[in-house]
Amino acid sequence: MKSTVTAEILATSKAIRESHLSRGTLVLIAALVMSVVPAYATFPGVNGRIAFQVQVTPDAHIQIYTVRPDGHSLHQITHFTDADAVRPDWSPDGRQILFEIDRDHPPFCGIASMNADGSNIVELTPAEFVCENDPHFTPDGARIVFDRFDGVDEAFWIMDITGNNRQRLGQCCADPTPSPNGEKFSYVAFQDEENFLTALYTANIDGSNPQPLTPFDFGVAVKQDWAPDGRHLVFTKNGIGHPPGISANIATIRPDGTGLQLLTHFQGGDVQALVGSYSPDGRWIVFRLEDHGRFGLYKMRPDGSHMRAILPLSDFRPRVIAWGAKPIEAEDEDEGK
């Protein structure tokens, strides 16, 4: 019986995480269990490919794609027939991607790694009644910070890239994103799951000294990122819950909570901007634009200027967007300028 109950809790938690990312309003479900949601950061480097997840039809499994920053060379790199591949995160050198595999059996949410082209998938989560999700590389590429939920306890953890030497860090519940210098991580804290009250926080890399950067009524979306120089964070305000008539907009803030600046200024709820990440060179921010039921992959300068389409508005909906560095051996290619 305990295993059955745990399975139901973990499966429900997965549904809530997906609804947050799609801005759904599963109020009843959210009142029942803790939400478990995602994590990412951009490390300094030369601009490489952009990774994201897409569900092409309602009955299809979610898969991971990559594309060049000029919108060319769009590739689907995962091809699961019995699971969803979600929440990609690039290694600092741009050679590997961490991601999450979601199933309807143990492990319900598991962490895996693969090469940048989708080859050599290695699963790091044991087949237990557990949800391990939101994997994110530390700046040295040697460790992974992630969220873990076993049906009772939810907290951030850290492990090495083989899945060993695990340590509980504490704090909760979404986006444990290491800073570029590796001294801190940012995350999204939840005050009221039923009403989607969420705030942006930072903590020391060992989980100590949590500090709020925004109030909970900002409704911070579960995808946020550090600038490669560590001087700002970017996040989406009103990105969870989306009260009718209110648009999600992208903002930046300093790690001490000062210098809040809105980069987009959409109103009315029909047009939304939801952030993905900074580019590795720090000159761009990539995001999803939603415009009257159509979706596009866009980029803009860190001050909100020079907004440009990478993938124009269509029914193709990129989510959980992460911009990776170009591997050294590929730096002779013209990407991301």
Secondary structure, DSSP 4 states (H G I P E B T S, - for coil): -HHHHHHHHHHHHHHHHHHHHTT---HHHHTTS---B------SS-EEEEEEEE-SSTTSPPEEEEE-TTS---EE----SSSEEEEEEE-TTSSEEEEEEE-SSSSSEEEEEEETTS-S-EE-S-SSS-EEEEEEE-TTSSEEEEEEE-SS-EEEEEEETTS-S-EEEE--SEEEEE-TTSSEEEEEEEEETTTTEEEEEEEETTS-S-EESS-GGG---S--EE-TTSS-EEEEET-SS--TT---EEEEE-TTS---EES----SSSEEEEEEEE-TTSS-EEEEEEETTEEEEEEE-TTS-S-EEEEEEES---EEEEEEEPPGGGTTS----
